Amino acid sequence: MSFQGKAKSVIVGHAVADALGVPVEFMSREELKKNPVKNMREFGTHKVPKGSWSDDTSMALCTLDVLTSGSIDYEKIMDNFCKWCYENEYTPTGINFDIGIGCSQAIGNYKRGKSYSECGLSDEYSNGNGSLMRIHPVTLYLANSCMPIKEKIEIIHNVSALTHAHKRSMIGCGIYSFILWKLLKNPQKESIYRGIEKAKEYYCSESELKHYERILNGKLEKLTENEISSSGYVVHSLEASLWCLLTTSSYEECALKAVNLGSDTDTVGAIAGGLAGALYGYDSIPSDWKDSLIKLKWIEELCQSAYKD
């Protein structure tokens, strides 16, 4: 598969699973066990049409649109976040119906005149998943770059810090990126572990790495569902997404397992769905789910513009 095809698999895989999770966001795991998600739904939590994606995909598309120019421009990314937040651009229906607290505050800081390098929240309590859910367009952009790994990770951290500037959030984005890079080169489950090992090597001197111990010890897939949290905390979201990827054998199974964990269904679904897209490929995403995705053609056009073979 061409690199452009792989990138499309990740971007669309992310958006589709996001849309699967939107109607049941904030529902409990117990509620979903009684009425599990099996296909695309409409309305629900946010009362939006079937195939509507949330802030996860909107913020990713804000970033992806900047990448079509051939460079990473932090200020332009923040400008696009403002267009999304205040002008309803980059939304599926013309209405911004979902935004996290941390992202909202950071975008507000930028709107009020703070520099893009100072607007992100850096306190320990600002470690939601708001940068992890949107980092994949940049991770893809850097995948084939010949720049040193230190420079790549610095860019990943900088893009995280636009909204989430605490080291824990930045490391979460870094771990995710190492895993995705390995999956793009070799779409096998073994690549997940190889990515984790690379992350361990890179961050070995970082004290914040201890928060990701359950991922780093290589035993994540041995955990039971009761030991997995699907909250909006960055560590929980990365754990849950990787657990779903490691304990399933298809895109469909992974995405459904992720959204049926309950709570932050759209984000856990989106992160897991993007990685599952990398692992299983574009054709593995159910056609009816892709066909239901609002603005699919536009999303695919952005991919074609941003990623070249």
RAMO-V477990 format. One record per helix or strand of 2 or more residues. SS is the DSSP state (H for helix, E for strand). FROM is the first residue (numbers start at 0). LEN is the number of residues. Records with the same first field share a line. If there is no record, write none. Layout:
SS->FROM-LEN  FROM-LEN
//
This chain:
H->2-20  28-6  43-3  54-13  73-14  100-11  131-3  135-7  148-13  166-19  189-13  206-10  219-3  224-3  233-13  250-9  264-16  281-3  286-6  295-11
//
